[in-house]
């Protein structure tokens, strides 16, 4: 899973000399919360919904018609944009984008290819990717393992899926504090046979969630 698979390609860009009122109109028209600021194809900043709100007096909603008559409406985007901008190449792993957003407390990253803007990836895109990976299909189970003791769960699952004619839909490993965990999704008509064998296998199983359990 790489950034380019989940980014939004149709990015709304704006000049640093554009007025805040024009930026507001663009956000409203596209129903988006961020604009990438470019100057001669170079990414020079990013302006967010919150930046525009904070640029106006607290009693003025910048997205209301009243905002057009305020002094702030004619200010330039370069006066409120965030810069320098943290970007990410489109071929980087999705989890790298997620970590950057978490570490820097930001909600989006402009995406580049060869130094050129090609998209933007947001927290919502990360959530969408996670949902697609973890959402269960019919006749499937999601099994969570504790791999702290370096168990070879993947080989066990490969053997069991061949034995029962199942499909291993996904396998994700991660750390939870000091523990190393893994989540596997398996699908097929004989999945319950795998579950029964799993419980007697000696592997450290944290949970088994069936698609019928309401996920």
C-alpha positions as CSV (number, residue, x, y, z in Angstrom):
1,X,0.0,0.0,0.0
2,X,1.6,3.2,-1.2
3,X,0.6,6.8,-1.0
4,X,-0.2,7.1,-4.7
5,X,-2.9,4.4,-4.4
6,X,-5.0,6.5,-2.0
7,X,-4.2,10.1,-2.6
8,X,-6.6,12.6,-4.2
9,X,-5.1,13.5,-7.6
10,X,-7.3,16.5,-8.5
11,X,-5.6,19.1,-6.2
12,X,-6.9,22.6,-6.0
13,X,-3.9,24.9,-6.2
14,X,-3.7,28.6,-5.5
15,X,-1.2,31.5,-5.9
16,X,0.3,33.1,-2.8
17,X,-1.0,36.4,-4.1
18,X,-4.6,35.3,-4.2
19,X,-6.9,37.0,-1.8
20,X,-8.4,35.2,1.2
21,X,-11.9,35.8,-0.1
22,X,-11.0,34.0,-3.3
23,X,-9.5,31.1,-1.3
24,X,-12.7,30.9,0.7
25,X,-14.8,30.8,-2.5
26,X,-12.6,28.0,-3.9
27,X,-12.9,25.9,-0.8
28,X,-16.7,26.4,-0.7
29,X,-17.1,25.6,-4.4
30,X,-15.1,22.4,-4.1
31,X,-16.2,21.5,-0.6
32,X,-12.7,21.0,0.5
33,X,-10.7,22.1,3.6
34,X,-7.2,22.7,2.1
35,X,-5.6,24.4,-0.8
36,X,-2.0,23.9,-1.9
37,X,-0.1,27.1,-2.6
38,X,2.2,27.1,-5.6
39,X,4.4,29.6,-7.3
40,X,5.7,28.7,-10.8
41,X,4.9,25.0,-10.1
42,X,6.8,25.0,-6.9
43,X,5.0,24.1,-3.7
44,X,5.4,27.1,-1.3
45,X,2.7,26.6,1.2
46,X,-0.7,25.1,2.2
47,X,-3.7,27.0,3.5
48,X,-6.4,25.2,5.6
49,X,-9.9,26.0,6.6
50,X,-8.7,26.8,10.2
51,X,-6.1,29.3,8.8
52,X,-8.9,31.2,7.1
53,X,-11.1,31.2,10.1
54,X,-8.4,32.6,12.3
55,X,-7.5,35.3,9.8
56,X,-10.9,37.0,10.4
57,X,-12.3,38.7,13.5
58,X,-13.7,36.1,15.9
59,X,-17.3,37.3,15.4
60,X,-17.1,36.9,11.6
61,X,-17.7,33.6,9.8
62,X,-15.3,33.9,6.8
63,X,-17.6,31.5,4.8
64,X,-20.6,33.8,5.2
65,X,-21.5,36.7,2.8
66,X,-20.6,39.2,5.6
67,X,-16.9,38.3,5.3
68,X,-16.7,40.0,1.9
69,X,-17.0,43.4,3.5
70,X,-14.2,42.9,6.0
71,X,-10.7,44.2,5.7
72,X,-9.3,40.7,6.1
73,X,-11.0,39.6,2.9
74,X,-8.5,41.4,0.7
75,X,-5.4,40.0,2.6
76,X,-3.2,37.6,0.6
77,X,-2.9,33.9,1.0
78,X,0.8,34.2,1.7
79,X,-0.1,36.0,5.0
80,X,-1.8,33.0,6.5
81,X,-0.4,29.9,4.6
82,X,1.7,27.3,6.4
83,X,5.2,27.1,5.1
84,X,7.6,25.4,4.6
85,X,5.4,22.5,3.6
86,X,6.0,18.9,4.5
87,X,5.5,16.7,1.4
88,X,5.7,13.0,0.6
89,X,6.6,11.2,-2.6
90,X,3.8,9.1,-4.2
91,X,5.8,5.9,-4.0
92,X,6.3,5.9,-0.2
93,X,4.5,3.4,2.1
94,X,1.1,4.6,3.4
95,X,2.2,4.1,7.0
96,X,5.0,6.6,6.4
97,X,2.4,9.3,5.5
98,X,0.4,8.3,8.6
99,X,3.4,8.6,10.9
100,X,4.4,12.0,9.4
101,X,0.9,13.3,10.0
102,X,0.9,12.0,13.6
103,X,4.4,13.2,14.5
104,X,3.8,16.7,13.0
105,X,0.2,17.0,14.1
106,X,-1.0,17.8,10.6
107,X,-4.0,16.5,8.7
108,X,-2.7,16.3,5.1
109,X,0.4,16.1,3.0
110,X,0.9,17.3,-0.6
111,X,2.2,14.4,-2.7
112,X,5.0,14.7,-5.2
113,X,6.6,12.7,-8.0
114,X,10.0,13.9,-9.2
115,X,9.5,17.0,-7.1
116,X,6.2,17.9,-8.9
117,X,2.9,18.1,-7.2
118,X,0.7,15.1,-8.2
119,X,-1.8,14.8,-5.4
120,X,-2.7,15.3,-1.7
121,X,-3.3,12.7,1.0
122,X,-5.4,13.4,4.1
123,X,-6.3,11.6,7.3
124,X,-9.6,10.6,5.7
125,X,-7.6,8.8,3.0
126,X,-5.6,6.9,5.6
127,X,-8.9,5.9,7.4
128,X,-10.3,4.8,4.0
129,X,-7.3,2.6,3.3
130,X,-7.4,1.0,6.8
131,X,-11.2,0.3,6.4
132,X,-10.6,-1.4,3.0
133,X,-7.9,-3.6,4.5
134,X,-9.8,-4.6,7.7
135,X,-13.4,-4.8,6.5
136,X,-14.4,-8.4,6.5
137,X,-16.0,-10.3,3.6
138,X,-18.7,-13.0,3.9
139,X,-17.4,-16.4,5.1
140,X,-14.3,-14.8,6.6
141,X,-12.6,-14.5,9.9
142,X,-10.2,-12.0,11.3
143,X,-7.6,-13.5,13.6
144,X,-5.3,-11.5,15.9
145,X,-2.1,-13.1,17.1
146,X,0.5,-12.1,19.7
147,X,3.9,-12.6,18.0
148,X,6.0,-11.3,20.8
149,X,7.7,-14.7,21.2
150,X,8.6,-14.7,17.5
151,X,6.1,-17.3,16.4
152,X,6.0,-18.3,12.7
153,X,2.3,-17.7,12.3
154,X,2.5,-16.9,8.6
155,X,3.8,-20.4,7.7
156,X,1.1,-21.9,9.8
157,X,-1.6,-19.9,8.0
158,X,-0.1,-20.7,4.6
159,X,-0.2,-24.5,5.4
160,X,-3.8,-24.2,6.7
161,X,-5.1,-22.2,3.8
162,X,-3.7,-24.9,1.4
163,X,-5.1,-27.7,3.5
164,X,-8.7,-26.3,3.6
165,X,-8.7,-24.5,0.2
166,X,-9.0,-21.0,1.8
167,X,-7.8,-17.6,0.8
168,X,-5.5,-15.4,2.9
169,X,-7.0,-12.0,2.3
170,X,-4.5,-10.0,4.3
171,X,-1.8,-10.2,6.9
172,X,-0.6,-7.2,8.8
173,X,1.9,-7.0,11.7
174,X,2.4,-4.1,14.1
175,X,3.6,-3.2,17.6
176,X,1.4,-2.5,20.5
177,X,3.6,-1.2,23.2
178,X,6.2,-4.0,23.9
179,X,4.1,-6.6,22.1
180,X,4.4,-7.5,18.4
181,X,1.0,-8.3,17.0
182,X,-0.5,-9.5,13.7
183,X,-3.9,-9.5,12.2
184,X,-4.9,-12.0,9.5
185,X,-8.1,-12.2,7.4
186,X,-9.0,-15.6,6.0
187,X,-11.9,-16.5,3.8
188,X,-13.5,-19.7,2.5
189,X,-16.1,-22.4,3.0
190,X,-14.0,-24.4,5.4
191,X,-12.8,-21.5,7.5
192,X,-14.4,-22.9,10.7
193,X,-12.1,-26.0,10.3
194,X,-9.1,-23.7,10.3
195,X,-10.5,-22.0,13.5
196,X,-10.9,-25.3,15.3
197,X,-7.3,-26.4,14.4
198,X,-6.0,-22.9,15.3
199,X,-7.2,-23.2,18.9
200,X,-5.3,-26.5,19.4
201,X,-2.2,-25.3,17.6
202,X,-0.5,-23.6,20.5
203,X,-0.2,-20.3,18.8
204,X,-1.0,-17.2,21.0
205,X,-4.4,-16.1,19.6
206,X,-5.8,-12.9,21.0
207,X,-9.1,-13.0,19.2
208,X,-11.1,-14.6,16.4
209,X,-13.8,-12.4,14.8
210,X,-16.2,-13.8,12.3
211,X,-17.9,-11.8,9.6
212,X,-21.2,-12.8,11.2
213,X,-20.2,-11.0,14.4
214,X,-21.2,-7.7,12.9
215,X,-18.0,-6.2,11.5
